[in-house]
């Protein structure tokens, strides 16, 4: 989790207990990572519910008939909102888990928080086509 200088211990021998402490930290990090892999996030938006894996990938998506009533464009917005809510839920669980495992003021918890913000901090959105072309929906109208 921490960026260690590979030359950190070249000129300084490890003191008694340093290696054991470093091993404990590494083992805690591996246990924490396995815990994160088992997490799932969930979210809902106007009749659409989504679940994501510990890595943030969509693992389940449920769409009610009512959520489809307003057409494809609105349904797309609802799906994105539900997935975003699930990813936000996951990010909060990951941050909470890191704080409990490594300590609130630890470098590891700060790194996890920063990583969560980088990964999940921007809003999900419909991706524009590569060349700025409009997308044609089922009703024949162009959308951007």
Phi and psi in radians as a Rosetta constraint file:
Dihedral C 1 N 2 CA 2 C 2 CIRCULARHARMONIC -1.786 0.35
Dihedral N 2 CA 2 C 2 N 3 CIRCULARHARMONIC 2.489 0.35
Dihedral C 2 N 3 CA 3 C 3 CIRCULARHARMONIC -1.411 0.35
Dihedral N 3 CA 3 C 3 N 4 CIRCULARHARMONIC 1.814 0.35
Dihedral C 3 N 4 CA 4 C 4 CIRCULARHARMONIC -1.649 0.35
Dihedral N 4 CA 4 C 4 N 5 CIRCULARHARMONIC 2.442 0.35
Dihedral C 4 N 5 CA 5 C 5 CIRCULARHARMONIC -1.241 0.35
Dihedral N 5 CA 5 C 5 N 6 CIRCULARHARMONIC 2.131 0.35
Dihedral C 5 N 6 CA 6 C 6 CIRCULARHARMONIC -1.101 0.35
Dihedral N 6 CA 6 C 6 N 7 CIRCULARHARMONIC -0.277 0.35
Dihedral C 6 N 7 CA 7 C 7 CIRCULARHARMONIC -1.763 0.35
Dihedral N 7 CA 7 C 7 N 8 CIRCULARHARMONIC 0.186 0.35
Dihedral C 7 N 8 CA 8 C 8 CIRCULARHARMONIC -0.958 0.35
Dihedral N 8 CA 8 C 8 N 9 CIRCULARHARMONIC -0.690 0.35
Dihedral C 8 N 9 CA 9 C 9 CIRCULARHARMONIC -1.890 0.35
Dihedral N 9 CA 9 C 9 N 10 CIRCULARHARMONIC 0.212 0.35
Dihedral C 9 N 10 CA 10 C 10 CIRCULARHARMONIC -1.048 0.35
Dihedral N 10 CA 10 C 10 N 11 CIRCULARHARMONIC -0.810 0.35
Dihedral C 10 N 11 CA 11 C 11 CIRCULARHARMONIC -1.754 0.35
Dihedral N 11 CA 11 C 11 N 12 CIRCULARHARMONIC -0.028 0.35
Dihedral C 11 N 12 CA 12 C 12 CIRCULARHARMONIC -2.186 0.35
Dihedral N 12 CA 12 C 12 N 13 CIRCULARHARMONIC 2.018 0.35
Dihedral C 12 N 13 CA 13 C 13 CIRCULARHARMONIC -1.178 0.35
Dihedral N 13 CA 13 C 13 N 14 CIRCULARHARMONIC 2.596 0.35
Dihedral C 13 N 14 CA 14 C 14 CIRCULARHARMONIC -1.189 0.35
Dihedral N 14 CA 14 C 14 N 15 CIRCULARHARMONIC 2.373 0.35
Dihedral C 14 N 15 CA 15 C 15 CIRCULARHARMONIC -1.336 0.35
Dihedral N 15 CA 15 C 15 N 16 CIRCULARHARMONIC 2.822 0.35
Dihedral C 15 N 16 CA 16 C 16 CIRCULARHARMONIC -0.996 0.35
Dihedral N 16 CA 16 C 16 N 17 CIRCULARHARMONIC 2.264 0.35
Dihedral C 16 N 17 CA 17 C 17 CIRCULARHARMONIC 1.615 0.35
Dihedral N 17 CA 17 C 17 N 18 CIRCULARHARMONIC -0.301 0.35
Dihedral C 17 N 18 CA 18 C 18 CIRCULARHARMONIC -1.111 0.35
Dihedral N 18 CA 18 C 18 N 19 CIRCULARHARMONIC -0.756 0.35
Dihedral C 18 N 19 CA 19 C 19 CIRCULARHARMONIC -1.136 0.35
Dihedral N 19 CA 19 C 19 N 20 CIRCULARHARMONIC -0.728 0.35
Dihedral C 19 N 20 CA 20 C 20 CIRCULARHARMONIC -1.097 0.35
Dihedral N 20 CA 20 C 20 N 21 CIRCULARHARMONIC -0.715 0.35
Dihedral C 20 N 21 CA 21 C 21 CIRCULARHARMONIC -1.126 0.35
Dihedral N 21 CA 21 C 21 N 22 CIRCULARHARMONIC -0.745 0.35
Dihedral C 21 N 22 CA 22 C 22 CIRCULARHARMONIC -1.130 0.35
Dihedral N 22 CA 22 C 22 N 23 CIRCULARHARMONIC -0.674 0.35
Dihedral C 22 N 23 CA 23 C 23 CIRCULARHARMONIC -1.137 0.35
Dihedral N 23 CA 23 C 23 N 24 CIRCULARHARMONIC -0.715 0.35
Dihedral C 23 N 24 CA 24 C 24 CIRCULARHARMONIC -1.085 0.35
Dihedral N 24 CA 24 C 24 N 25 CIRCULARHARMONIC -0.729 0.35
Dihedral C 24 N 25 CA 25 C 25 CIRCULARHARMONIC -1.120 0.35
Dihedral N 25 CA 25 C 25 N 26 CIRCULARHARMONIC -0.742 0.35
Dihedral C 25 N 26 CA 26 C 26 CIRCULARHARMONIC -1.130 0.35
Dihedral N 26 CA 26 C 26 N 27 CIRCULARHARMONIC -0.744 0.35
Dihedral C 26 N 27 CA 27 C 27 CIRCULARHARMONIC -1.120 0.35
Dihedral N 27 CA 27 C 27 N 28 CIRCULARHARMONIC -0.696 0.35
Dihedral C 27 N 28 CA 28 C 28 CIRCULARHARMONIC -1.093 0.35
Dihedral N 28 CA 28 C 28 N 29 CIRCULARHARMONIC -0.701 0.35
Dihedral C 28 N 29 CA 29 C 29 CIRCULARHARMONIC -1.127 0.35
Dihedral N 29 CA 29 C 29 N 30 CIRCULARHARMONIC -0.731 0.35
Dihedral C 29 N 30 CA 30 C 30 CIRCULARHARMONIC -1.146 0.35
Dihedral N 30 CA 30 C 30 N 31 CIRCULARHARMONIC -0.718 0.35
Dihedral C 30 N 31 CA 31 C 31 CIRCULARHARMONIC -1.119 0.35
Dihedral N 31 CA 31 C 31 N 32 CIRCULARHARMONIC -0.739 0.35
Dihedral C 31 N 32 CA 32 C 32 CIRCULARHARMONIC -1.082 0.35
Dihedral N 32 CA 32 C 32 N 33 CIRCULARHARMONIC -0.781 0.35
Dihedral C 32 N 33 CA 33 C 33 CIRCULARHARMONIC -1.059 0.35
Dihedral N 33 CA 33 C 33 N 34 CIRCULARHARMONIC -0.715 0.35
Dihedral C 33 N 34 CA 34 C 34 CIRCULARHARMONIC -1.112 0.35
Dihedral N 34 CA 34 C 34 N 35 CIRCULARHARMONIC -0.660 0.35
Dihedral C 34 N 35 CA 35 C 35 CIRCULARHARMONIC -1.111 0.35
Dihedral N 35 CA 35 C 35 N 36 CIRCULARHARMONIC -0.774 0.35
Dihedral C 35 N 36 CA 36 C 36 CIRCULARHARMONIC -1.066 0.35
Dihedral N 36 CA 36 C 36 N 37 CIRCULARHARMONIC -0.710 0.35
Dihedral C 36 N 37 CA 37 C 37 CIRCULARHARMONIC -1.046 0.35
Dihedral N 37 CA 37 C 37 N 38 CIRCULARHARMONIC -0.473 0.35
Dihedral C 37 N 38 CA 38 C 38 CIRCULARHARMONIC -1.532 0.35
Dihedral N 38 CA 38 C 38 N 39 CIRCULARHARMONIC -0.172 0.35
Dihedral C 38 N 39 CA 39 C 39 CIRCULARHARMONIC -1.224 0.35
Dihedral N 39 CA 39 C 39 N 40 CIRCULARHARMONIC 2.688 0.35
Dihedral C 39 N 40 CA 40 C 40 CIRCULARHARMONIC -2.382 0.35
Dihedral N 40 CA 40 C 40 N 41 CIRCULARHARMONIC 2.504 0.35
Dihedral C 40 N 41 CA 41 C 41 CIRCULARHARMONIC -1.892 0.35
Dihedral N 41 CA 41 C 41 N 42 CIRCULARHARMONIC 2.653 0.35
Dihedral C 41 N 42 CA 42 C 42 CIRCULARHARMONIC -2.410 0.35
Dihedral N 42 CA 42 C 42 N 43 CIRCULARHARMONIC 2.629 0.35
Dihedral C 42 N 43 CA 43 C 43 CIRCULARHARMONIC -2.705 0.35
Dihedral N 43 CA 43 C 43 N 44 CIRCULARHARMONIC 2.845 0.35
Dihedral C 43 N 44 CA 44 C 44 CIRCULARHARMONIC -2.518 0.35
Dihedral N 44 CA 44 C 44 N 45 CIRCULARHARMONIC 2.542 0.35
Dihedral C 44 N 45 CA 45 C 45 CIRCULARHARMONIC -2.646 0.35
Dihedral N 45 CA 45 C 45 N 46 CIRCULARHARMONIC 1.889 0.35
Dihedral C 45 N 46 CA 46 C 46 CIRCULARHARMONIC 0.849 0.35
Dihedral N 46 CA 46 C 46 N 47 CIRCULARHARMONIC 0.933 0.35
Dihedral C 46 N 47 CA 47 C 47 CIRCULARHARMONIC 1.573 0.35
Dihedral N 47 CA 47 C 47 N 48 CIRCULARHARMONIC 0.053 0.35
Dihedral C 47 N 48 CA 48 C 48 CIRCULARHARMONIC -2.055 0.35
Dihedral N 48 CA 48 C 48 N 49 CIRCULARHARMONIC 2.244 0.35
Dihedral C 48 N 49 CA 49 C 49 CIRCULARHARMONIC -2.133 0.35
Dihedral N 49 CA 49 C 49 N 50 CIRCULARHARMONIC 2.538 0.35
Dihedral C 49 N 50 CA 50 C 50 CIRCULARHARMONIC -2.380 0.35
Dihedral N 50 CA 50 C 50 N 51 CIRCULARHARMONIC 2.613 0.35
Dihedral C 50 N 51 CA 51 C 51 CIRCULARHARMONIC -2.215 0.35
Dihedral N 51 CA 51 C 51 N 52 CIRCULARHARMONIC 2.542 0.35
Dihedral C 51 N 52 CA 52 C 52 CIRCULARHARMONIC -2.219 0.35
Dihedral N 52 CA 52 C 52 N 53 CIRCULARHARMONIC 2.662 0.35
Dihedral C 52 N 53 CA 53 C 53 CIRCULARHARMONIC -1.350 0.35
Dihedral N 53 CA 53 C 53 N 54 CIRCULARHARMONIC 3.058 0.35
Dihedral C 53 N 54 CA 54 C 54 CIRCULARHARMONIC -1.039 0.35
Dihedral N 54 CA 54 C 54 N 55 CIRCULARHARMONIC -0.359 0.35
Dihedral C 54 N 55 CA 55 C 55 CIRCULARHARMONIC -1.588 0.35
Dihedral N 55 CA 55 C 55 N 56 CIRCULARHARMONIC -0.077 0.35
Dihedral C 55 N 56 CA 56 C 56 CIRCULARHARMONIC 1.672 0.35
Dihedral N 56 CA 56 C 56 N 57 CIRCULARHARMONIC -0.036 0.35
Dihedral C 56 N 57 CA 57 C 57 CIRCULARHARMONIC -1.363 0.35
Dihedral N 57 CA 57 C 57 N 58 CIRCULARHARMONIC 2.536 0.35
Dihedral C 57 N 58 CA 58 C 58 CIRCULARHARMONIC -1.167 0.35
Dihedral N 58 CA 58 C 58 N 59 CIRCULARHARMONIC 2.219 0.35
Dihedral C 58 N 59 CA 59 C 59 CIRCULARHARMONIC -1.975 0.35
Dihedral N 59 CA 59 C 59 N 60 CIRCULARHARMONIC -0.332 0.35
Dihedral C 59 N 60 CA 60 C 60 CIRCULARHARMONIC -2.702 0.35
Dihedral N 60 CA 60 C 60 N 61 CIRCULARHARMONIC 2.487 0.35
Dihedral C 60 N 61 CA 61 C 61 CIRCULARHARMONIC -2.492 0.35
Dihedral N 61 CA 61 C 61 N 62 CIRCULARHARMONIC 2.113 0.35
Dihedral C 61 N 62 CA 62 C 62 CIRCULARHARMONIC -2.071 0.35
Dihedral N 62 CA 62 C 62 N 63 CIRCULARHARMONIC 2.271 0.35
Dihedral C 62 N 63 CA 63 C 63 CIRCULARHARMONIC -2.164 0.35
Dihedral N 63 CA 63 C 63 N 64 CIRCULARHARMONIC 2.117 0.35
Dihedral C 63 N 64 CA 64 C 64 CIRCULARHARMONIC -1.336 0.35
Dihedral N 64 CA 64 C 64 N 65 CIRCULARHARMONIC 2.757 0.35
Dihedral C 64 N 65 CA 65 C 65 CIRCULARHARMONIC -1.049 0.35
Dihedral N 65 CA 65 C 65 N 66 CIRCULARHARMONIC -0.670 0.35
Dihedral C 65 N 66 CA 66 C 66 CIRCULARHARMONIC -1.088 0.35
Dihedral N 66 CA 66 C 66 N 67 CIRCULARHARMONIC -0.565 0.35
Dihedral C 66 N 67 CA 67 C 67 CIRCULARHARMONIC -1.173 0.35
Dihedral N 67 CA 67 C 67 N 68 CIRCULARHARMONIC -0.358 0.35
Dihedral C 67 N 68 CA 68 C 68 CIRCULARHARMONIC -1.552 0.35
Dihedral N 68 CA 68 C 68 N 69 CIRCULARHARMONIC -0.170 0.35
Dihedral C 68 N 69 CA 69 C 69 CIRCULARHARMONIC -1.113 0.35
Dihedral N 69 CA 69 C 69 N 70 CIRCULARHARMONIC -0.444 0.35
Dihedral C 69 N 70 CA 70 C 70 CIRCULARHARMONIC -1.672 0.35
Dihedral N 70 CA 70 C 70 N 71 CIRCULARHARMONIC 0.170 0.35
Dihedral C 70 N 71 CA 71 C 71 CIRCULARHARMONIC 1.679 0.35
Dihedral N 71 CA 71 C 71 N 72 CIRCULARHARMONIC 3.005 0.35
Dihedral C 71 N 72 CA 72 C 72 CIRCULARHARMONIC -1.136 0.35
Dihedral N 72 CA 72 C 72 N 73 CIRCULARHARMONIC -0.706 0.35
Dihedral C 72 N 73 CA 73 C 73 CIRCULARHARMONIC -1.107 0.35
Dihedral N 73 CA 73 C 73 N 74 CIRCULARHARMONIC -0.788 0.35
Dihedral C 73 N 74 CA 74 C 74 CIRCULARHARMONIC -1.191 0.35
Dihedral N 74 CA 74 C 74 N 75 CIRCULARHARMONIC -0.661 0.35
Dihedral C 74 N 75 CA 75 C 75 CIRCULARHARMONIC -1.091 0.35
Dihedral N 75 CA 75 C 75 N 76 CIRCULARHARMONIC -0.698 0.35
Dihedral C 75 N 76 CA 76 C 76 CIRCULARHARMONIC -1.031 0.35
Dihedral N 76 CA 76 C 76 N 77 CIRCULARHARMONIC -0.774 0.35
Dihedral C 76 N 77 CA 77 C 77 CIRCULARHARMONIC -1.068 0.35
Dihedral N 77 CA 77 C 77 N 78 CIRCULARHARMONIC -0.712 0.35
Dihedral C 77 N 78 CA 78 C 78 CIRCULARHARMONIC -1.150 0.35
Dihedral N 78 CA 78 C 78 N 79 CIRCULARHARMONIC -0.718 0.35
Dihedral C 78 N 79 CA 79 C 79 CIRCULARHARMONIC -1.094 0.35
Dihedral N 79 CA 79 C 79 N 80 CIRCULARHARMONIC -0.826 0.35
Dihedral C 79 N 80 CA 80 C 80 CIRCULARHARMONIC -1.058 0.35
Dihedral N 80 CA 80 C 80 N 81 CIRCULARHARMONIC -0.748 0.35
Dihedral C 80 N 81 CA 81 C 81 CIRCULARHARMONIC -1.112 0.35
Dihedral N 81 CA 81 C 81 N 82 CIRCULARHARMONIC -0.694 0.35
Dihedral C 81 N 82 CA 82 C 82 CIRCULARHARMONIC -1.177 0.35
Dihedral N 82 CA 82 C 82 N 83 CIRCULARHARMONIC -0.734 0.35
Dihedral C 82 N 83 CA 83 C 83 CIRCULARHARMONIC -1.138 0.35
Dihedral N 83 CA 83 C 83 N 84 CIRCULARHARMONIC -0.739 0.35
Dihedral C 83 N 84 CA 84 C 84 CIRCULARHARMONIC -1.071 0.35
Dihedral N 84 CA 84 C 84 N 85 CIRCULARHARMONIC -0.749 0.35
Dihedral C 84 N 85 CA 85 C 85 CIRCULARHARMONIC -1.100 0.35
Dihedral N 85 CA 85 C 85 N 86 CIRCULARHARMONIC -0.668 0.35
Dihedral C 85 N 86 CA 86 C 86 CIRCULARHARMONIC -1.157 0.35
Dihedral N 86 CA 86 C 86 N 87 CIRCULARHARMONIC -0.721 0.35
Dihedral C 86 N 87 CA 87 C 87 CIRCULARHARMONIC -1.181 0.35
Dihedral N 87 CA 87 C 87 N 88 CIRCULARHARMONIC -0.635 0.35
Dihedral C 87 N 88 CA 88 C 88 CIRCULARHARMONIC -1.102 0.35
Dihedral N 88 CA 88 C 88 N 89 CIRCULARHARMONIC -0.742 0.35
Dihedral C 88 N 89 CA 89 C 89 CIRCULARHARMONIC -1.057 0.35
Dihedral N 89 CA 89 C 89 N 90 CIRCULARHARMONIC -0.804 0.35
Dihedral C 89 N 90 CA 90 C 90 CIRCULARHARMONIC -1.069 0.35
Dihedral N 90 CA 90 C 90 N 91 CIRCULARHARMONIC -0.805 0.35
Dihedral C 90 N 91 CA 91 C 91 CIRCULARHARMONIC -1.040 0.35
Dihedral N 91 CA 91 C 91 N 92 CIRCULARHARMONIC -0.720 0.35
Dihedral C 91 N 92 CA 92 C 92 CIRCULARHARMONIC -1.149 0.35
Dihedral N 92 CA 92 C 92 N 93 CIRCULARHARMONIC -0.706 0.35
Dihedral C 92 N 93 CA 93 C 93 CIRCULARHARMONIC -1.095 0.35
Dihedral N 93 CA 93 C 93 N 94 CIRCULARHARMONIC -0.718 0.35
Dihedral C 93 N 94 CA 94 C 94 CIRCULARHARMONIC -1.128 0.35
Dihedral N 94 CA 94 C 94 N 95 CIRCULARHARMONIC -0.792 0.35
Dihedral C 94 N 95 CA 95 C 95 CIRCULARHARMONIC -1.082 0.35
Dihedral N 95 CA 95 C 95 N 96 CIRCULARHARMONIC -0.767 0.35
Dihedral C 95 N 96 CA 96 C 96 CIRCULARHARMONIC -1.093 0.35
Dihedral N 96 CA 96 C 96 N 97 CIRCULARHARMONIC -0.747 0.35
Dihedral C 96 N 97 CA 97 C 97 CIRCULARHARMONIC -1.105 0.35
Dihedral N 97 CA 97 C 97 N 98 CIRCULARHARMONIC -0.735 0.35
Dihedral C 97 N 98 CA 98 C 98 CIRCULARHARMONIC -1.126 0.35
Dihedral N 98 CA 98 C 98 N 99 CIRCULARHARMONIC -0.704 0.35
Dihedral C 98 N 99 CA 99 C 99 CIRCULARHARMONIC -1.105 0.35
Dihedral N 99 CA 99 C 99 N 100 CIRCULARHARMONIC -0.752 0.35
Dihedral C 99 N 100 CA 100 C 100 CIRCULARHARMONIC -1.170 0.35
Dihedral N 100 CA 100 C 100 N 101 CIRCULARHARMONIC -0.660 0.35
Dihedral C 100 N 101 CA 101 C 101 CIRCULARHARMONIC -1.347 0.35
Dihedral N 101 CA 101 C 101 N 102 CIRCULARHARMONIC -0.800 0.35
Dihedral C 101 N 102 CA 102 C 102 CIRCULARHARMONIC -1.850 0.35
Dihedral N 102 CA 102 C 102 N 103 CIRCULARHARMONIC -0.250 0.35
Dihedral C 102 N 103 CA 103 C 103 CIRCULARHARMONIC 1.802 0.35
Dihedral N 103 CA 103 C 103 N 104 CIRCULARHARMONIC 2.508 0.35
Dihedral C 103 N 104 CA 104 C 104 CIRCULARHARMONIC -1.047 0.35
Dihedral N 104 CA 104 C 104 N 105 CIRCULARHARMONIC -0.679 0.35
Dihedral C 104 N 105 CA 105 C 105 CIRCULARHARMONIC -1.717 0.35
Dihedral N 105 CA 105 C 105 N 106 CIRCULARHARMONIC 0.264 0.35
Dihedral C 105 N 106 CA 106 C 106 CIRCULARHARMONIC -1.389 0.35
Dihedral N 106 CA 106 C 106 N 107 CIRCULARHARMONIC 2.704 0.35
Dihedral C 106 N 107 CA 107 C 107 CIRCULARHARMONIC -1.097 0.35
Dihedral N 107 CA 107 C 107 N 108 CIRCULARHARMONIC -0.619 0.35
Dihedral C 107 N 108 CA 108 C 108 CIRCULARHARMONIC -1.117 0.35
Dihedral N 108 CA 108 C 108 N 109 CIRCULARHARMONIC -0.790 0.35
Dihedral C 108 N 109 CA 109 C 109 CIRCULARHARMONIC -1.119 0.35
Dihedral N 109 CA 109 C 109 N 110 CIRCULARHARMONIC -0.673 0.35
Dihedral C 109 N 110 CA 110 C 110 CIRCULARHARMONIC -1.127 0.35
Dihedral N 110 CA 110 C 110 N 111 CIRCULARHARMONIC -0.717 0.35
Dihedral C 110 N 111 CA 111 C 111 CIRCULARHARMONIC -1.107 0.35
Dihedral N 111 CA 111 C 111 N 112 CIRCULARHARMONIC -0.744 0.35
Dihedral C 111 N 112 CA 112 C 112 CIRCULARHARMONIC -1.110 0.35
Dihedral N 112 CA 112 C 112 N 113 CIRCULARHARMONIC -0.759 0.35
Dihedral C 112 N 113 CA 113 C 113 CIRCULARHARMONIC -1.073 0.35
Dihedral N 113 CA 113 C 113 N 114 CIRCULARHARMONIC -0.801 0.35
Dihedral C 113 N 114 CA 114 C 114 CIRCULARHARMONIC -1.110 0.35
Dihedral N 114 CA 114 C 114 N 115 CIRCULARHARMONIC -0.717 0.35
Dihedral C 114 N 115 CA 115 C 115 CIRCULARHARMONIC -1.127 0.35
Dihedral N 115 CA 115 C 115 N 116 CIRCULARHARMONIC -0.686 0.35
Dihedral C 115 N 116 CA 116 C 116 CIRCULARHARMONIC -1.114 0.35
Dihedral N 116 CA 116 C 116 N 117 CIRCULARHARMONIC -0.718 0.35
Dihedral C 116 N 117 CA 117 C 117 CIRCULARHARMONIC -1.141 0.35
Dihedral N 117 CA 117 C 117 N 118 CIRCULARHARMONIC -0.685 0.35
Dihedral C 117 N 118 CA 118 C 118 CIRCULARHARMONIC -1.178 0.35
Dihedral N 118 CA 118 C 118 N 119 CIRCULARHARMONIC -0.707 0.35
Dihedral C 118 N 119 CA 119 C 119 CIRCULARHARMONIC -1.374 0.35
Dihedral N 119 CA 119 C 119 N 120 CIRCULARHARMONIC -0.781 0.35
Dihedral C 119 N 120 CA 120 C 120 CIRCULARHARMONIC -1.975 0.35
Dihedral N 120 CA 120 C 120 N 121 CIRCULARHARMONIC 0.013 0.35
Dihedral C 120 N 121 CA 121 C 121 CIRCULARHARMONIC -1.258 0.35
Dihedral N 121 CA 121 C 121 N 122 CIRCULARHARMONIC -0.361 0.35
Dihedral C 121 N 122 CA 122 C 122 CIRCULARHARMONIC -1.663 0.35
Dihedral N 122 CA 122 C 122 N 123 CIRCULARHARMONIC 2.656 0.35
Dihedral C 122 N 123 CA 123 C 123 CIRCULARHARMONIC -1.236 0.35
Dihedral N 123 CA 123 C 123 N 124 CIRCULARHARMONIC 2.461 0.35
Dihedral C 123 N 124 CA 124 C 124 CIRCULARHARMONIC -1.207 0.35
Dihedral N 124 CA 124 C 124 N 125 CIRCULARHARMONIC 2.587 0.35
Dihedral C 124 N 125 CA 125 C 125 CIRCULARHARMONIC -2.721 0.35
Dihedral N 125 CA 125 C 125 N 126 CIRCULARHARMONIC 2.890 0.35
Dihedral C 125 N 126 CA 126 C 126 CIRCULARHARMONIC -1.291 0.35
Dihedral N 126 CA 126 C 126 N 127 CIRCULARHARMONIC 2.287 0.35
Dihedral C 126 N 127 CA 127 C 127 CIRCULARHARMONIC -1.401 0.35
Dihedral N 127 CA 127 C 127 N 128 CIRCULARHARMONIC 2.285 0.35
Dihedral C 127 N 128 CA 128 C 128 CIRCULARHARMONIC -1.151 0.35
Dihedral N 128 CA 128 C 128 N 129 CIRCULARHARMONIC 2.663 0.35
Dihedral C 128 N 129 CA 129 C 129 CIRCULARHARMONIC -1.175 0.35
Dihedral N 129 CA 129 C 129 N 130 CIRCULARHARMONIC 2.784 0.35
Dihedral C 129 N 130 CA 130 C 130 CIRCULARHARMONIC -1.010 0.35
Dihedral N 130 CA 130 C 130 N 131 CIRCULARHARMONIC -0.605 0.35
Dihedral C 130 N 131 CA 131 C 131 CIRCULARHARMONIC -1.963 0.35
Dihedral N 131 CA 131 C 131 N 132 CIRCULARHARMONIC 0.336 0.35
Dihedral C 131 N 132 CA 132 C 132 CIRCULARHARMONIC 1.329 0.35
Dihedral N 132 CA 132 C 132 N 133 CIRCULARHARMONIC 0.160 0.35
Dihedral C 132 N 133 CA 133 C 133 CIRCULARHARMONIC -1.136 0.35
Dihedral N 133 CA 133 C 133 N 134 CIRCULARHARMONIC 2.632 0.35
Dihedral C 133 N 134 CA 134 C 134 CIRCULARHARMONIC -1.392 0.35
Dihedral N 134 CA 134 C 134 N 135 CIRCULARHARMONIC 2.790 0.35
Dihedral C 134 N 135 CA 135 C 135 CIRCULARHARMONIC -1.778 0.35
Dihedral N 135 CA 135 C 135 N 136 CIRCULARHARMONIC 2.288 0.35
Dihedral C 135 N 136 CA 136 C 136 CIRCULARHARMONIC -1.721 0.35
Dihedral N 136 CA 136 C 136 N 137 CIRCULARHARMONIC 2.129 0.35
Dihedral C 136 N 137 CA 137 C 137 CIRCULARHARMONIC -1.516 0.35
Dihedral N 137 CA 137 C 137 N 138 CIRCULARHARMONIC 2.994 0.35
Dihedral C 137 N 138 CA 138 C 138 CIRCULARHARMONIC -1.001 0.35
Dihedral N 138 CA 138 C 138 N 139 CIRCULARHARMONIC -0.411 0.35
Dihedral C 138 N 139 CA 139 C 139 CIRCULARHARMONIC -1.496 0.35
Dihedral N 139 CA 139 C 139 N 140 CIRCULARHARMONIC 0.054 0.35
Dihedral C 139 N 140 CA 140 C 140 CIRCULARHARMONIC 1.517 0.35
Dihedral N 140 CA 140 C 140 N 141 CIRCULARHARMONIC -0.087 0.35
Dihedral C 140 N 141 CA 141 C 141 CIRCULARHARMONIC -1.522 0.35
Dihedral N 141 CA 141 C 141 N 142 CIRCULARHARMONIC 2.489 0.35
Dihedral C 141 N 142 CA 142 C 142 CIRCULARHARMONIC -1.381 0.35
Dihedral N 142 CA 142 C 142 N 143 CIRCULARHARMONIC 2.477 0.35
Dihedral C 142 N 143 CA 143 C 143 CIRCULARHARMONIC -2.266 0.35
Dihedral N 143 CA 143 C 143 N 144 CIRCULARHARMONIC 2.584 0.35
